[in-house]
């Protein structure tokens, strides 16, 4: 697997796909399809994300389908999120719709840790 980085001085308009992980330090306007997507503080993405793991420390606006999602301290997410597991740290800003505990694309499990969940929705 490879690790890709969009550095802080880079702005990309267009879709990006790959295997492995991508770290967004700059600005992306387009869709991302990777195993792991990590938006750092100061980075921003506007578009749709399909990933096994999604972490936001920066700014995100769009749709996310991920097995695992983490919204970190200081992040801002205007999001329509579908995930199996979710961590939202204090002072993370979340506006949108969250479906947690539902299977994502290609996933069969519907559990959060050891607690089985049919479906939970959170409108924020």
Backbone as CSV, one residue per row, in Angstrom:
resi,resn,N_x,N_y,N_z,CA_x,CA_y,CA_z,C_x,C_y,C_z
1,UNK,0.824,-1.187,0.000,0.000,0.000,0.000,0.865,1.246,0.000
2,UNK,0.352,2.264,-0.644,1.106,3.504,-0.715,0.455,4.572,0.158
3,UNK,1.255,5.536,0.517,0.778,6.683,1.270,0.954,7.912,0.395
4,UNK,-0.126,8.653,0.173,-0.085,9.854,-0.651,-0.321,11.070,0.224
5,UNK,0.280,12.197,-0.152,0.121,13.439,0.595,-0.176,14.568,-0.386
6,UNK,-1.212,15.325,-0.072,-1.493,16.573,-0.773,-0.992,17.665,0.166
7,UNK,0.148,18.267,-0.155,0.788,19.200,0.767,0.027,20.522,0.870
8,UNK,0.365,21.282,1.892,-0.396,22.485,2.239,-0.378,23.557,1.156
9,UNK,0.586,23.530,0.264,0.640,24.545,-0.792,-0.008,24.077,-2.099
10,UNK,-0.752,22.967,-2.040,-1.364,22.389,-3.240,-2.883,22.523,-3.173
11,UNK,-3.473,22.886,-4.314,-4.932,22.927,-4.468,-5.270,22.052,-5.669
12,UNK,-6.170,21.090,-5.457,-6.555,20.168,-6.523,-8.050,20.269,-6.764
13,UNK,-8.426,20.344,-8.041,-9.825,20.275,-8.439,-9.963,19.052,-9.327
14,UNK,-10.679,18.047,-8.834,-10.855,16.802,-9.568,-10.883,15.623,-8.613
15,UNK,-11.293,14.483,-9.120,-11.405,13.278,-8.303,-10.048,12.595,-8.162
16,UNK,-9.815,11.998,-6.978,-8.564,11.303,-6.708,-8.902,9.909,-6.181
17,UNK,-8.324,8.881,-6.789,-8.534,7.512,-6.321,-7.185,6.841,-6.147
18,UNK,-7.144,5.869,-5.245,-5.916,5.124,-5.023,-6.098,4.098,-3.935
19,UNK,-5.074,3.295,-3.757,-5.056,2.319,-2.671,-4.185,2.881,-1.562
20,UNK,-4.379,2.393,-0.375,-3.597,2.890,0.752,-4.238,4.121,1.351
21,UNK,-3.402,5.042,1.822,-3.921,6.211,2.527,-3.583,7.496,1.790
22,UNK,-4.388,8.514,2.067,-4.111,9.854,1.565,-4.240,10.826,2.733
23,UNK,-3.270,11.724,2.823,-3.231,12.760,3.860,-3.417,14.097,3.153
24,UNK,-4.457,14.811,3.552,-4.780,16.093,2.927,-4.313,17.226,3.841
25,UNK,-3.273,17.914,3.399,-2.787,19.093,4.108,-3.199,20.360,3.378
26,UNK,-3.500,20.233,2.078,-3.896,21.355,1.235,-5.397,21.395,1.027
27,UNK,-5.809,21.777,-0.182,-7.227,21.926,-0.502,-7.593,21.031,-1.671
28,UNK,-8.684,20.282,-1.504,-9.181,19.410,-2.564,-10.650,19.711,-2.788
29,UNK,-11.007,19.927,-4.051,-12.410,20.047,-4.446,-12.650,18.912,-5.431
30,UNK,-13.224,17.821,-4.914,-13.458,16.632,-5.723,-13.665,15.428,-4.819
31,UNK,-13.914,14.298,-5.418,-14.200,13.078,-4.675,-12.915,12.293,-4.410
32,UNK,-12.887,11.620,-3.247,-11.742,10.807,-2.854,-12.196,9.369,-2.629
33,UNK,-11.446,8.410,-3.165,-11.723,6.985,-2.959,-10.409,6.307,-2.602
34,UNK,-10.181,6.108,-1.293,-8.960,5.511,-0.749,-9.331,4.595,0.407
35,UNK,-8.369,3.779,0.857,-8.598,2.970,2.052,-8.723,3.871,3.280
36,UNK,-7.788,4.814,3.423,-7.766,5.717,4.569,-7.645,7.156,4.088
37,UNK,-8.533,8.014,4.595,-8.493,9.440,4.261,-8.310,10.210,5.559
38,UNK,-7.282,11.064,5.591,-6.966,11.865,6.772,-6.827,13.321,6.349
39,UNK,-7.712,14.176,6.873,-7.639,15.618,6.619,-7.029,16.259,7.852
40,UNK,-5.867,16.873,7.697,-5.176,17.478,8.839,-5.736,18.871,9.113
41,UNK,-5.414,19.421,10.292,-5.778,20.798,10.616,-5.171,21.703,9.552
42,UNK,-5.972,22.580,8.989,-5.526,23.451,7.912,-5.846,22.900,6.529
43,UNK,-6.139,21.615,6.438,-6.532,21.000,5.174,-8.033,21.099,4.983
44,UNK,-8.474,21.035,3.727,-9.914,21.074,3.481,-10.265,20.243,2.252
45,UNK,-11.454,19.630,2.330,-11.986,18.846,1.221,-13.449,19.208,1.047
46,UNK,-13.829,19.449,-0.211,-15.232,19.598,-0.577,-15.495,18.537,-1.631
47,UNK,-16.355,17.572,-1.305,-16.640,16.474,-2.222,-17.119,15.258,-1.467
48,UNK,-17.127,14.126,-2.126,-17.576,12.875,-1.519,-16.375,11.984,-1.237
49,UNK,-16.454,11.251,-0.120,-15.365,10.369,0.281,-15.899,8.963,0.476
50,UNK,-15.199,7.999,-0.112,-15.465,6.587,0.106,-14.172,5.986,0.655
51,UNK,-14.223,5.444,1.889,-13.011,4.952,2.534,-13.342,3.908,3.588
52,UNK,-12.337,3.146,3.976,-12.494,2.256,5.124,-12.406,3.072,6.404
53,UNK,-11.494,4.061,6.412,-11.268,4.904,7.585,-11.226,6.368,7.150
54,UNK,-11.976,7.219,7.865,-12.015,8.654,7.590,-11.736,9.406,8.880
55,UNK,-10.750,10.302,8.852,-10.421,11.137,10.005,-10.366,12.584,9.549
56,UNK,-11.050,13.462,10.304,-11.041,14.882,9.971,-10.532,15.701,11.150
57,UNK,-9.449,16.443,10.905,-8.952,17.449,11.842,-9.145,18.847,11.261
58,UNK,-9.480,18.918,9.971,-9.587,20.195,9.261,-11.019,20.552,8.936
59,UNK,-11.249,20.869,7.652,-12.577,21.260,7.189,-13.037,20.297,6.102
60,UNK,-14.280,19.846,6.224,-14.843,18.941,5.230,-16.278,19.329,4.942
61,UNK,-16.651,19.244,3.661,-18.042,19.449,3.268,-18.385,18.427,2.197
62,UNK,-19.393,17.583,2.479,-19.825,16.589,1.504,-20.352,15.327,2.144
63,UNK,-20.336,14.246,1.360,-20.833,12.936,1.789,-19.657,12.019,2.095
64,UNK,-19.822,11.197,3.147,-18.787,10.221,3.501,-19.437,8.873,3.732
65,UNK,-18.852,7.844,3.123,-19.191,6.454,3.418,-17.900,5.790,3.873
66,UNK,-17.838,5.406,5.155,-16.624,4.832,5.724,-16.981,3.825,6.811
67,UNK,-16.171,2.787,6.934,-16.381,1.820,8.016,-16.155,2.477,9.372
68,UNK,-15.119,3.308,9.453,-14.765,4.001,10.686,-14.614,5.494,10.394
69,UNK,-15.159,6.318,11.285,-15.033,7.764,11.118,-14.657,8.396,12.445
70,UNK,-13.764,9.387,12.369,-13.339,10.112,13.556,-13.284,11.596,13.236
71,UNK,-14.018,12.390,14.008,-14.058,13.838,13.854,-13.337,14.426,15.061
72,UNK,-12.171,15.002,14.808,-11.249,15.400,15.870,-11.511,16.808,16.391
73,UNK,-10.884,17.109,17.519,-10.948,18.423,18.148,-10.609,19.502,17.127
74,UNK,-11.463,20.517,17.040,-11.198,21.645,16.161,-11.618,21.459,14.715
75,UNK,-12.095,20.264,14.368,-12.521,20.028,12.983,-13.898,20.635,12.737
76,UNK,-14.185,20.882,11.466,-15.493,21.369,11.058,-15.986,20.487,9.922
77,UNK,-17.117,19.828,10.141,-17.659,18.901,9.149,-19.094,19.261,8.822
78,UNK,-19.338,19.657,7.578,-20.701,19.797,7.048,-20.895,18.533,6.246
79,UNK,-21.623,17.569,6.840,-21.455,16.190,6.413,-22.763,15.413,6.343
80,UNK,-22.807,14.505,5.395,-23.809,13.447,5.346,-22.978,12.172,5.485
81,UNK,-22.974,11.590,6.679,-22.052,10.509,7.025,-22.780,9.193,7.233
82,UNK,-22.253,8.144,6.600,-22.730,6.782,6.809,-21.530,5.959,7.251
83,UNK,-21.585,5.402,8.471,-20.444,4.697,9.046,-20.901,3.608,10.001
84,UNK,-20.003,2.675,10.264,-20.273,1.657,11.279,-19.884,2.153,12.658
85,UNK,-18.717,2.786,12.770,-18.253,3.297,14.059,-17.905,4.769,13.925
86,UNK,-18.160,5.525,14.992,-17.962,6.974,14.956,-17.413,7.468,16.280
87,UNK,-16.392,8.307,16.189,-15.861,9.016,17.353,-15.927,10.500,17.033
88,UNK,-16.588,11.268,17.908,-16.624,12.723,17.782,-15.995,13.300,19.037
89,UNK,-14.858,13.963,18.879,-14.183,14.564,20.017,-14.826,15.901,20.374
90,UNK,-14.628,16.308,21.636,-15.208,17.571,22.084,-14.677,18.722,21.244
91,UNK,-15.510,19.688,21.028,-15.285,20.899,20.227,-15.115,20.629,18.736
92,UNK,-15.448,19.431,18.276,-15.552,19.189,16.834,-16.907,19.742,16.397
93,UNK,-16.934,20.475,15.298,-18.187,21.038,14.793,-18.740,20.085,13.738
94,UNK,-19.997,19.673,13.938,-20.639,18.735,13.021,-22.014,19.276,12.665
95,UNK,-22.240,19.483,11.370,-23.540,19.935,10.878,-23.928,18.983,9.766
96,UNK,-25.099,18.353,9.892,-25.537,17.460,8.837,-26.271,16.255,9.360
97,UNK,-26.113,15.156,8.656,-26.827,13.931,8.984,-25.814,12.805,9.165
98,UNK,-25.996,12.041,10.254,-25.090,10.935,10.556,-25.903,9.663,10.727
99,UNK,-25.518,8.614,10.001,-26.080,7.282,10.194,-24.944,6.401,10.681
100,UNK,-25.071,5.929,11.918,-24.004,5.158,12.543,-24.514,3.755,12.860
101,UNK,-23.646,2.769,12.649,-24.025,1.386,12.926,-24.641,0.704,11.733
102,UNK,-24.580,1.331,10.576,-25.133,0.737,9.355,-23.995,0.231,8.485
103,UNK,-24.233,-0.844,7.744,-23.169,-1.342,6.872,-22.849,-0.329,5.779
104,UNK,-21.570,-0.186,5.487,-21.144,0.649,4.378,-20.880,-0.250,3.192
105,UNK,-20.582,0.334,2.076,-20.352,-0.404,0.834,-19.374,-1.563,1.050
106,UNK,-19.789,-2.769,0.725,-18.932,-3.941,0.819,-18.784,-4.497,2.218
107,UNK,-19.519,-3.975,3.198,-19.386,-4.423,4.574,-20.624,-5.184,4.999
108,UNK,-20.434,-6.226,5.786,-21.543,-7.058,6.242,-21.925,-6.786,7.695
109,UNK,-21.007,-6.267,8.511,-21.259,-6.120,9.935,-22.179,-4.948,10.220
110,UNK,-22.960,-5.093,11.296,-23.801,-3.997,11.755,-23.642,-3.854,13.262
111,UNK,-22.413,-3.755,13.739,-22.212,-3.645,15.176,-21.290,-2.488,15.512
112,UNK,-21.476,-1.954,16.699,-20.587,-0.948,17.260,-19.924,-1.598,18.466
113,UNK,-18.653,-1.917,18.337,-17.985,-2.623,19.427,-18.681,-3.943,19.654
114,UNK,-19.114,-4.181,20.878,-19.822,-5.427,21.174,-21.333,-5.230,21.232
115,UNK,-21.801,-4.038,20.892,-23.226,-3.750,20.927,-23.796,-3.812,19.513
116,UNK,-24.756,-4.692,19.288,-25.373,-4.777,17.967,-26.331,-3.615,17.774
117,UNK,-26.267,-3.018,16.605,-27.086,-1.861,16.280,-27.721,-2.097,14.933
118,UNK,-29.043,-1.945,14.854,-29.711,-2.055,13.566,-29.454,-0.806,12.743
119,UNK,-29.791,0.335,13.302,-29.523,1.606,12.637,-29.768,2.725,13.621
120,UNK,-28.889,3.690,13.613,-29.068,4.886,14.440,-28.867,6.092,13.540
121,UNK,-29.715,7.052,13.659,-29.577,8.279,12.881,-29.472,9.458,13.815
122,UNK,-28.662,10.428,13.453,-28.477,11.627,14.237,-28.558,12.815,13.309
123,UNK,-29.570,13.639,13.466,-29.676,14.863,12.667,-29.149,16.001,13.505
124,UNK,-28.162,16.699,12.962,-27.515,17.755,13.739,-27.728,19.077,13.020
